[in-house]
Amino acid sequence: MEQRLFSRNFTLVVIGQIISLFGNATIRFALPLYLLNQTGSSALYGTVTACAFLPAILLTPVGGIVADRVNKRNIMVILDFFTAVVIAAFSLWIEGGNLILLIVVTLMLLYGIAGAYQPSVQASIPVLVNPNHIMAANSVVNIISSFASLLGPVLGGILYSTYGLKPVLWVCTLCFVLSAAMELFIKIPFQKQESGNGIWKMVKKDFAESIRFIRREKPAIGKAMFVVCGVNLFLSAMILVGLPYLITEVMFDSTKYHSDYVNKLYGYAQGALAAGSLAGGIGAGIFVKKLKIQKTGNLLIFCAACVFPVGISQMLFASGMANYLVMTLCCCVIMIFSTIFTVQMMSFVQAETPQNLIGKVIAVILMFSMCAQPLGNALYGVLFEVCKGFEYAVILFAGAISLIIAVCTKRIFERLQERG
């Protein structure tokens, strides 16, 4: 195995991720925003995005099992081509079909594909780079994801506001076709495993083996998994639902501001979140030797603390622009610390898990972590709808619960340090 980080194959993975993740970020920005523009309902927005997560939860463990038994390169190529087909089909049917049903089905397919796709990417890292470079490689992949998420909403917002949804769809289709073509040239070491007596027995056996490994051999991974579930339920979901709703429906009233202007502001806010994630990924790479897993609870405390200024601003200021700036800045800072936490935890899992289990274990972690997301999306969709005029109460509630989770997390990791 090559000692340098950027080997030929890892570089190709990175380039493919740049193109694919840009398309993903753009389409996930445009479709929900289009729905919100057409309906103006946070409850419907939250319900639709919640439904979109369900296939990802179901298909992520399948993707992990397949990633350990099939060439990971082939999985990436096939799923990127299939994503391009899904988006192209949506662009052709949108004119004459039921809008809500089409968006729900399309988002469910896109999230499901992403759920099956990500375990292959994460599981390929340990076989493409030296063990000493795993955290640095994760930082690079995270930086790429953040950079794509930065450009996707900003450019997608400008393109969507200027020309409408159709050009965004065709650009995203092209991105996935190019990504699949790039990935054809990747060579990922692969050792075929025995398939067993049947697909369902294989799935059951592999899933049970992953759960047993997490529970008995690496319980710290299981504890971290439940922490992420709590954060997704009470913090991530609030940002995911609250950001578009507050900007497009509360801070900038459609009777006073043109929708194109508001949509661009939302795109810039999404870009700011991605910039925070990019900064966090870079920070994780720079301070790779100083980051200790036992101290990771502090990162979540910083994330939770940044929620309160958003709620207080909503409560005290009538200016939509002032509230917009406070929320965008605080969410950017949240993304910095949460990204460092994510990189740190993923590197820990990859380093501590045997090669024959890594795809399945990562898939189980992603699956359980995502389970809370649709519940949170639906919860905050209803809460923002019910608490119209008092949105700050919903935000402060999210901050308080997130802070409790963060403090408990800090204690858990400190006890792990004491035992170590």
N, C-alpha and C positions, 0 to 999 in steps of 0.2 A: 504493500500500500504506500502511496506517495506521502511524503512527509509534509509537503506544502498544503495549505488550505485549498487554494483554487486549482485543483486538478481539472483536466479537460471535462470530465463527466460532471463534476460538481458545478463547474461554470455553466455548462449547458442546462443543468437543472435550474440554476439561478436565472438564466436568461428566459427559459420557458416560464418560470414563475412570474417574472416581471410582466410578460405579455398577458398571461392567463389571469393573474390577480388584478391587473388593470381593468380587464374586461369584466371580471367579477364585481369589483368595486363600483364600476360605472352602472352596470345593470341593476345591482341591488340598491343603488341610489335612485335610479330613474323610475323603476316600476312602482315602489311604494309611494314615492312623491307624486307620481301621476295619479295614483288612486286617491291620495289625500286631497289633491287639487280638485278632483272630480266630485268627491263626496263631502269633504270638510269634516269627517267624523273620526275622532280619535279612537272611539270604541271599535269601529270597523277596521281602522288601521291596525290597532293592537291585535284584534282577532285574526286578521289576515296574516300578519307577520308571525303570530303564534302558530297558526296552521302550517306556515312555511317551514318552521323548525322541526315539525314532527318527522318527516322523512329523513332528515339529517340524523335525528336520534336513532331511528331504526336502522339506517344503512351504515352508520359509522362503524359499529362492531363487525358488520359483514365486510366492510372495506378493510378493516384490520386483519380479519381472518384471510381474506383473499390476498392482501399484501404480503403475508408470510408464506403463501403457497403458489403465487403467480408472479411472473416477472413484473416488478414495479413499474418499469418503463412502459410496458404494454398497457397497464391500467391507466396511467396518465394520458397516454395517446388516445385510447378509446374514449375515455370520459371527456376529454377536451373536444373531440370531434362531436360527441353526442350533445354536449352543451351548445355548440354552434348550431346544430340542427334544431334544438329546442327553441332557441332565440329566433332563428329564422322563421320557424313555423308560427311562433307568436306574432311576429311582425306581419305575417300574411293573413292571419285570422282576426286580428284585433278590430278591423273595420266592421265586421258583420256579426261578431259573437257577443256573448254576455261578458261585459268588461270585468266584473268582480270575479266571476268564475274563471275566466282566462288568466287573470293575474294570480289568483290563488293556485291554480294548477301549475302555472309556469314557475312561480316562486317555490312551490313544493318540489318540483323537479330539479330546479337549480340548487336548492339547499341540500336535497338528497344526494345529488351528484357530488357536491362539495364535501358532504359528510363521508362518502365512500372514497373520495380522492385524497383528502388530507392525510390519512394514515400511511398511504404509500409514500408521500413526500417526506413525512417525518421519519418513517422507518428506513428510508434510503440514506439518510444523513450518516448514521453510524457506519455504514458499509462503504461510503464514498470518501470519508475523511478519517484522519488519524484520531484515536481516542482523545488525545490532548487538545484537539481542535473542535470537539463537539459543541461546546458552548459558543465558541466563536462562529461556527457554522450556523447554529441556531440564531445567533444575532444577525448574521447576514440575511438569512431567510426572513427573519422578522422585519429587518430594515426594508427588504424588498416589498414585503407585504404592506408595510406602512407607507412606503413611497408610492406604491400603486394606489393605496387607499387615499393618499393625499391628492394625487393627480386625477384619479377617477371621478370623485364628486365635483371637484372644481371644474375640470374640463367638461364633464358630463352635464353639470349645471348650466354652464355657458351654452353648450350645444343644444341642450333641451330647451332652455329659455328662448334661444334665438330661432331654432329651426323645428322644434317639436320632438316628439318621442321617436319617430321612425329613423332619423339619422343615427340616434344613439344606439338603437337596436342593431343596425347594420355595422356600425363600428365595433360593437361588442362581438358580433358574429365573426368578423374578420380577425379579431384578437384571438379567439379560441382556435380558429383554423391555423393561424400562424404558430400558436403555442404547440399544438399537436404536431405540426410539421417539424418544429425545432426539437421536440422530444424524441422523434424517431431516431436521432443520432446519439442518444444517450446510451451508454453501456453500464448497467448496474449489475454487480455480482449477484448471482441467484443460485440457490441450492434447492432443488425440488424436494418437498416433503411428502410423506405418505398421505394419501387422501382418506384412508380409512374405509369403512364399509358403506358409507352413504353420506350425502351432503348434510342432512340434518343431524346425523350422529357426529359428524365432523364439527359442525357449528356448535353443538351442545358441548362436546368435549373441549374444544378450544376456548369457548367462553368460560366454562367451569375452571379450566386450567388458569386462565387469566385472573379470575376472581380469587382463586385460591392463592395465587402468587401475591396479589395485592393484600389480601387479608392476613396471611400467615408469615410471609417472608419479608414484605415491605409495607407494614401498616402505616408508615408515614405517608406513603403515596395515597392510601385510602383517605387519610385525614385531610390531606391537601385537596383531594377531589371533592369532599363535602364542603370544604371552605369555598371552593370555586362555585359550587352549586348555590351557596348562599349569596355570594357576590353577584352572580348572574341574575338571581331572582330579585334582589332588592336594589342593586346599583346599576348593573349593565342594562337591565330592562328599562329602568327609569330614563336613562340617557337615550336608549334606542327609540323609545316611544315619545319621550318628552321633548327631545331636541326638535324634531320636525313639527310636532304639534304646537309647541310654544312659539316657535319662530313664525310659522305660516298662519296660525290661527289666533294667537294671543298677542304677541309682541307687535306684530305688524298687521293691523286690521285690513282685510281685503277691500273694505270700503274707502280706505285712505291711501293704500299703497298698491301699485300695480303688481300683479302676480309674478311677472318676469323678474322684477326687482327682488321680491321676497324669495323666490326660488334660488336666485343667485346668492343671496345672503345665506340661505340654508346650505348651499354648496360650499361656500367659504367656511362655514362652521364645521361641516364634515371634513373639509381639508385641514382645518385646525386640529381636529381630533387625530387625523392621520399624521399630522406634523408632530404631535405629542408622542404618538406611537413610534414614529421614526426616531425622535430624540431618545426615547426609551431604549429602542433597539441598539442605537449607537452607544448609549451609556452602558448598556449591558456588555457590549463588546469591549469597551475601553476599560471598564472596571471588573473584567471577568475574574481576575485573581483575588479581588477584594470582596466579592459578593459571597456571602455565606448563607446556606439554606436556613440555618437556625435563626437568622435575623430577618427573614422575609416577611414576618408579621408586621414589621414596622412600615413596610411599603403599603400595605392595605390600610393602615391607620392614616397615612397621608392621603390616600384616595378618598376615604370617608370624610376626612376633615374638609376637603375641598368642595363637598356638596353643600355645606351650610351657607357659604357666601351667595350661592345661586338662589337659595330659598329666601334669604334675608333681603337680597336685592329685589326679588319679585315682590316682597312684602312692602318695602320702603319706597321704591322708585316707580314713578308712572311712565318714565321714558322708555320706550321700547328699545331704542338703540343702546341705552345704558345697560339694561337688563341683558340684551344680546351680547354685549362685550364681556360682561361679567361671566355669563354662562359659558361663552366660547373659551375664555381664558381658563376658567376653572376646569372645564372638561378636558382641555388640552393638558393641563397638569395631571389630572387623573389618569390620562392615557400614558403619560410618561412613566409613572410609578407602576401602573398595572401591567405595562409591557415588560418592564424589568422583572416583575414578579413572574409573568408567564414564561419568559425566556429561562429564568432561573429554574422554575419547576420542570419545564420540558427537558432541560439539560440533565437535571437530576434523574428523571425517569429514564432517559435514554442511556445514561451511564450505568444505572443500577439494574437494568433489565437485560436478560440474556437475549442473544440475537434471534433465537427461534421463537421468542415470545413478544418481541418489542412491538411489532405491528398490532397484535391483538391487545396488549396492555394499553398502548396509546389509544386504541379505538375505544376500549372500555372507559378509560378516563374521559375522553372527549364525549362519549355518549352520555354518561352520568352528569357531566358538567353542563351539557346542553339541555338536559331534561328540565332544568329550572327556567330556561330562557322563554319558552312559549307560555309557561304559567305567569312569569313576570310581565311579559308583553300584554297578555290579556288583562292581568290585574291592573296595570297602570293605564291601559286604554280605558277601562271602566272608571278608575279613580279620577283621571283628568276630566272625563266626561261629567261625572257626578259633582266634582269640586270646581266647576266653572266659576271664575272670579276669585277662587281661593287656591290657585295652583301651587302657591308657595307652601301650603300645608302638605301637599303630596311630596314635594321635594324635601322638606324638612323631615318628614316621616322616613323617606328613603335614606337620608343622611344618618338619622339616629339608629336605625336598624343596622346599617352598614358599619357604623362605628362599633356597635356591640359585637358584631361578627369579627371585625378586625382585632379588637382587644382580646377576644377569645382565641383567635388565631395566634396572636403574639404569645399568649401563655402556653399554647400547645407546642409551638416550636421552641420556646425556651425550656420546656420540660424535656423535649427531645435532646437539646444541647446538654442539659444536666446529666441525662442518662448516658450520653455519648462520652 
